[in-house]
Amino acid sequence: MAIPAFHASRERPDDGYDGYFADLRNDDRPSWDNPSMPPWPPQSQWPQQSDATDPYRRGDIVVESLTDPTGWKAGAGVPIPDDRPPAEATSGNRLLTVLLFFSGLATSISLWLFNTQAGAVSDTTSMMLAAGRITGVVGGYLLFIQLLMMSRVSWLEEWVGSRDLLRWHRWLGTSLFTAVVAHVVFIVYAYSLTAGTGVVEQGWTVITTFPDMISATVATGLLVVIALSSLRFIRTVLPYELWHLLHLSSYAVLLLGYAHQISAGADMSGRFASVFWPALGCLTLSALIWGRVVEPLWLNARHRFSVAEVVGEGANTFSIYIEGKRLEKIPVQAGQFMRWRFLTANGWWQSHPFSLSAAPNGQWLRLTVTIAGGHTAKLATMRPGTPVWAEGPFGTFTAQRRTRRRALLIAGGSGIAPIRALLEDMPPDTIVIYRASRPDELVFRAELEELAEQRDAWVRYIVGGRNDPGPQRLFTPEGLRGLVPDVNRRDVYLCGPPGLVNTAVGTLQDLDVPSSQIHLDPFEF
């Protein structure tokens, strides 16, 4: 699942911040008179209720299903641009990447085949040894690929897309864990059959007598810890910082395990293997250094980010405006996220993903944060001039991934931030559905409706509890089709709490919306 950009901390939200945000009055909000800040109307000018005389307002609170079969203005007279959706040009990238992966996997397994004589696998012991060697080379290959996907190198995300990288990362993580455990079991069992000893005794002998086995055992232990921390019921109780630190230890797994692979791996030597494995290692190491060190250093040295202002947006929600040098040169798009490290005395060591809540404009970048714990609460008290360290941008939750000429944007809670930014880049007749429990939880309402007027789009706020008529009907096939009759001919962008996203995806699948038209924005790495 995708993790929401602004729920960076897994602590329970703190209370008592309404008083703080009450001090950030509308007079302090950026206005038309301040050209360095966004020109949006103050909250006092927001429409407080829908106009009953105009059933086709650009933005309206939907309490129950409208009597109109669609609920939307038909858009007569709105020209649909006769252009090719931008994502069509990159539709083959995923297939090519999958083919390259399986080609490398087949190559690593073939190294065992080339080093095995015909008839060598003839009894239980030789079969166990063969299985151990095969799972060993598979595990080594998957470890390299996992680290390559964690490198954050920009070209890989642009080529594949962060959603697919996340899905593959999870699938390969399970496969890697299975391969390594199977390798240990098969090898130890085969050696115990050869020596005529017990499995536990033989395992201890292997650890204490074979070269580089101590480091390999530590690497296996770290891998087990990483796998356990990825289980959903464990991950939900771990602080984000601890979970992230555990996953970074996968670099140690590579360093500790590689020596064992070289010294004890029979399939790591040979004319071809001596080229294949070092080349794969160099590719992975280069991507890690480039994505984790070179690109962040260059980004921050070039732009020198700092906090320009912190502005209250509503109950427990605030925006952080980031200023810097040559911001027009930063390669970020609306809908993308970056990892931000605010260099305060108590927060410099924490890096969290926050997406942009406004399209980049060359003057400032805006993040919008919902308080979800101690760290995000402290961010609300930052002063202008606080230095910021950034990494990214990441993600393909952008208009460039459109495959259709129309779009549907669905947001819930803090997920409105990237959706609001995306609306600036979307084509005419885009529909925005914004889900909230109470009207006072709606943020950016004035901005959304202003953008809707400018871009010939439509906004509907689905406000109320789960059992209210509008919300209850929204994510049913009939309800969503009633609001958006051509939903299966639109790209659908989703961002919000996991429950909302899962329910919406299920409804879209029931409506036969192709998976290639459903866009989510993960923040896992």
N, C-alpha and C positions, 0 to 999 in steps of 0.2 A: 504494500500500500504506500500510497504517497503520504509523506509526513508534511503537514501544513507549515508554511514558511515561518509563521510568526509564533508557533508554539514551540519555540526552541528549548524551553526548559520543561522538564516533566514534573515540576512541582505543582502543587495546587495553587490556583491564582490567589494572590493576596488581596485583602479587602482594604478599604480605607483610603483609596486614591481619588475618590470623587472630589474631595476637598482640594487636592493638588490640581486637578484638571479644572476645577472651578476658577482657579486663578489665571488660567490661560483663556482670557475672554476673547470674544470675537474681534475686539480691537487689536489683539496681538496677532491675529491670523494674517497671512500674506494677502495683499490686496492688489487691486488694479493700480494703485498709486505707487506701489513698490515694484519696479521692473525686475528686481532680482529675485522676486518670489512669485509663486503661481497666482495667476489672476482669477481666483474663484470667488463667488459671492460669499459674504458672511453667512453664518448659520441662521441668523434672524431673517434672511431673505429666502430661506428654503420653503418650498410649498409644504404646508402642514397637512393638507388633506387633498384628495382628488376632487376635480371639478366634475360634478354630476352632469353638467351640460355637455361635456366633451368626453365621450367614452373612449377616445383615442389619444389621450394624453401621452406625451413621450415617456412619462414615468407615473405609475399609479400603484397604490397598494391594493392587492387582490385579496379579498377576504373569502370569496367563494367564486366558483366558476362563473364566468360571464355567460349571458344568454346567447351572445354571438357564437356561432359554431367554431370560430377560431380564437376570438378574444383579441385579435390584432387587426390593425388597419391593413388593408390588403396591399398597400404600397403602390397603388396605381400611379403610373407616371414616373416611378422611380426607375431610372435606367440601370440595368444590370450590366456591368462592364464586361465586354467580350474579350477577356484576357484569360490566359492560362493560369490556374492557381499555382503559386510558387513552389509548392512541394512536389509537383509532378516531375520536376527535373531531377529530384534526388530519390525517387521511389525505388531504385535498384540498389541503393547502398546497403540496406539491411540484408538482402539476399547475398550480395558479394561478401559481406562480412561473415555471414554464417558459413559460406563455402570456404573461406580462408581458415576459419576456426577448425572445421572438420578436416581440412587438408593437413593442417598442422598436427591435429590429433592422430590422424592416420599415419603421418610420418613418424611420430614418436613411437607408436605401436610397432611400426615396421622395423624399427631399430632392434627390437627384441627378435622379430622374425628373422632378420638377416644374421643375427648372432646365435641362432638356434639351429643345430643340425637336424636333418630329417631323422625321425625315429627317436629323438632325444626324450620326448614326452611319452613314456610308456607305462608308468605305474603311478600309484597315488603320490609318492614323494615327489617325483618329477612334475606331476600335474600341479601340486601345491607350490613348488618352486616357480613354475611357469606363471601361475596365477599371481604369485607375489611379485615377480619381475614386471609383469604387464601392469598391475595396479600401481606399482612404483613409478613407472615412466608416465602413466596417465596422471598420477598425482603431481609429479613434478611439472608436467606441462600445464595442468590446470592452475597450479600455484602461480606460474608466470603470467598466465592470462588474467587471473584474478587481480594481480598487482598492476597489470597494464590497464585494466578497467578502473582501478582506483587512483590512477596517476593524475587525474584531472587535467590532462593535456587537452588543450582546446580543440585541436583538429579531430580528436576521437569523438568528442561529444557532438561536434558539428556534423561529422560523417554518419554516426550511428543514431544519436539522440539519447538523451539522458533516461528516458523512460525504458527503452530497450536495454540500455546499460544496466539499469537497476534490476530489471527482471532477470537478465542473464547473470548478473552478479549473485543474486540469491540462488538461482538454480545451480550455478557452478560451485557456489559455496557448499551446498549440500553434497554435490558430486565429489568435490575435493575431499571433504571430511570422510565420505564413504570410501573413497579410493585409498586414502592414507590408513584408515583403520583396517581395511581389508588387506592392504600390503603387510602391515605388522602381523596380523593373524595368520595369513598364509605362510609367510616366511618363517615365523617362529614355529608353527606347526610342522612345516617341512623339515626344519633342522632338528626338531624333537624326534621325528620319525627316523631320521638318519642316525642320530646319536643314541636312540633308545632311551630317552629320558622324558620326564614330565614336561608339560608345556610351560609351567611357571618357572621351573628350574632352568629350562633352556632359554626362556626369555631373559632371566637374570644374567645368564652366561653371555648372551648376545650383547646385552647392554654394557657389560663390564670388560669384555675382551675384544670386541670388534672395533676397528678404527672409527673415530668420530661418532660413536653411538650415543655418548652422553649428550652431545649437542643435538643429535637427531631426536632423542627422547624428550629433551626440553622443548624442541620445536613442535613435537606431536602434542605435548601437554598444552602449549599455548593455543594450538589449533583447536583442541577440545574445548578450551575456555571460550574462545571466540565463537565456536559453534553453539555452545550453550547460551551465551549472551545474546545470540540472535533469535532464540526461541521467543515467540510473542509474549508469553506470560511472564518470562524473565525480563525481557526488554522493557516492558511497560513499567516496571518498578525500579529500573536502573536510572540514575541521573544521566542525562545526555552526555555530559563531559566524560563520565566513566565509560559509557558504552563506546564513545568515539575513541578514547584512549586504548581500549581493548582491541578495537579493530586496527588501530595503527600498529599494534604489535605484530601484525602479519608480516611487516617488513623483517622483524627479527626471525620469524619462521623461515623466510627465504634465506637469510644469512646463516642461520644455524643448520638448516637442512641441506643447503647446497654442498657443503663440505662432505657430508655423508654421501650425497649422490655421486660426487666425483670419486671419492675414495673406495666406495663399496658398490657402486652401480656398474654392473657388467655391461649395461647397454648405454653407458655414457661415453665409452671410448670407441675407437674405430675411426676409419677414414671419414665417413660421413657424419657420424655422431659428434666428432671433435669439432665440426663446423656448425652443425645444427644447434646444439645446446648453448655454446658460447654466443652465437648470433642471437638466439632468442633471449638470452640473459642481457646482452648489450642493448637490445631493443627495449626491453622492460626497464632497465636501469636508466637509459637515456630519457624515456618518457617520464619516469618518476622525477628525475632531476629537473627536467624541463617544466613539467606541470606543477611540481611542488615547490621549486626553488626559483628557477630562472624567470618564469612568467610572473609570479607574485612580486619578485624584486623589481622587475622592470615596470610593472603596473604602478606600484606605489612610489617608486623613484620619479616616475614621469608625472603623476597626477597629484601626489601629496594631499591626500584626503584629510578633511577635518570636519567637525560638526559645525554647521552654520546656525542651526536653530532647532529647538524641540518645541513642537506645537501640539496642543491637545486637539483631538478630533471628536471625542465623545467619551462615554463611560468606559474607563479602563483602556482607552485606545489613544495613541499619540503617533505623530509623524516625526521622523528625524530627517532634516534636510542636510545633505552632504555637499560641501563645496570642495573645490580643488582646481588645479591648473590643467588647462587644455582638455576640459571634459568633453569637448566635441570630438576628440580623438578616441575616446574610450569605446571599444567595440561591443556595446551592450544594446540589447533590444528590449522593447516593452514585453513584459511577461517573464523575463529571465530573472535569476536570483544570483546573488553574490554572497560569499562568506565574509562576515564583518567582525573585526576584532577592535573594540573600542578601548583605547589605551588609557584607561582610568586605573586608579590605584587598586581597585578591587575587581576589575574585569578584564585586564589586559591578557590574561591567560586563557580566556574563553573566546572561541570562534563559533559563530552561529550563522545559519543561512536565513537571510531575509530577502524577499524579492522586492523589485521596484514597484511602487504604487502610482507612478506617473512615468510616461515615456521620457527617455532622456532628451534634454533640450539644449545641452551645451553650457548651461549656467549652473545647474544643480541636479543632484539625484535625490529622490525621496524614498524613504522606507517608512512603512506604517506598521506599528507593533501593537499587539494586544497583550496586556500584562498577563503572564501565565506563570509567574514565580519570582523568586528573588532577583535573578539576573535582569530580566526584562523590566522589573520595577525600578531597579537602579538606573537603567538607561533613561528613564523618564526624567531623572534629575541631572543629566549631563548639562554642562555649560558650553556655550559657543567656544570654539577653538580647540575642543578636545581632539587630539590626533586619532586617526582611524587607519587601521591596516585592513586592506581588502584583498580578496582573491576571487578570480572569476573573469567574466561572467560565465554562468553555467546554465544548462537547461535548453530545451528546444520547445518550450511552451510559448511559442511566438507565432505571429501571423505568417511567417515564412513557411510554416508547416501546413498551411491550408491545402486541402485537396479539392475543396468545393468553392463556389463563388459566394456562398452565404454562410453565416456562422451563427451559432447559439453559444452564449457564454453563461455558465451557471456558477454562482458563487454562494458560499455560506460562511457566516462569521468573518474571521480575518482573511478568508480566501478572496474577499472582494478586492484586496490590494492589487494582485497581478491582473485580475479581471478588469479592473478600472483602467490599468495601464494598457492592456490589450485593446480596449475599445478605441483607443486613439489610432490604432493601425488597422482596424477592421473595415471591410467593405460596407457599402450602403445596405440597409435592410437587416443589419445585425440585430439580434434579440438578446437582451440581458435579463436573466432571472436571478434575483437576489433574495436569498432566504434568510430570515431573521426571526427571533422569537418575539421581540418587542420593537415598536417604532424607534425608540431611543437607541437601539443597537445599530441602526442604519447609519453608516458613515459614507462620506463622499456623495450624498444624495444630490446636492446642488451641482457638483462636478459631473456626475453621471448624466443628469438631465440636460446640462449645457452641452456635453459631448453628443448626446443623442440628437439634439437639435442640429448641431454642426454636421454630423455624419449621417443623418437620416436613419437613425437607429431607434430602438424601442427598449424601454426599461420597465420591468414589472417586479414589484416587491411582494414577496409571499411572506406575510407577517402573521405570526400566531403560534400557538402550541401545536404539538403533533396531532392532536385530536380535533383541531379547528378545521372547518370545511376546506379552505384553500390549501393549507399545507398537507392535509390528509389526501387530497386528490392530486396534488402536484406530481408526485412520482409514481403515478399509475400510468399504464400505457394510454388509457383514455384521457386522463387529465393532461399529460404532456402533449399528446397529439392535439388536444383541443387548443392548447396555447400555441403550439408550433406545428401546424399541419404538415409541413414539409421537413420535419426533423431529420428524416433519414437521407435527405439531400443536402444536409448542412454539416460543416465541421462543428463538433461540440467540444468546448473547452470547459473543464471542470476543476474547481479548486474550493476546498472547504474541509470540514471535519470528516474523518474517515467514514462515519455512518452515512452522511449525506452523499459522499462520493460513491460508496459501494451501492447504495440504493439507486442512485441515478444511473450508474453504469448498468445495473441489472435491468432497469426500465428501458434504457436505450437498446440493450441487446434484445429485449422482448419486442422492440419496435424495429428490429432488423437494421439497426444502424451499424455499418461495418466498423470493425475495430480500428481500421486505418483512419477513420474520421473522429475517433474519440481521443482527446488529448488531455493528459494529466501532467501535473508538474511535481515530480519527486524531489525530495531534499535529503536523501539518505547519506550521500557521501560526505 
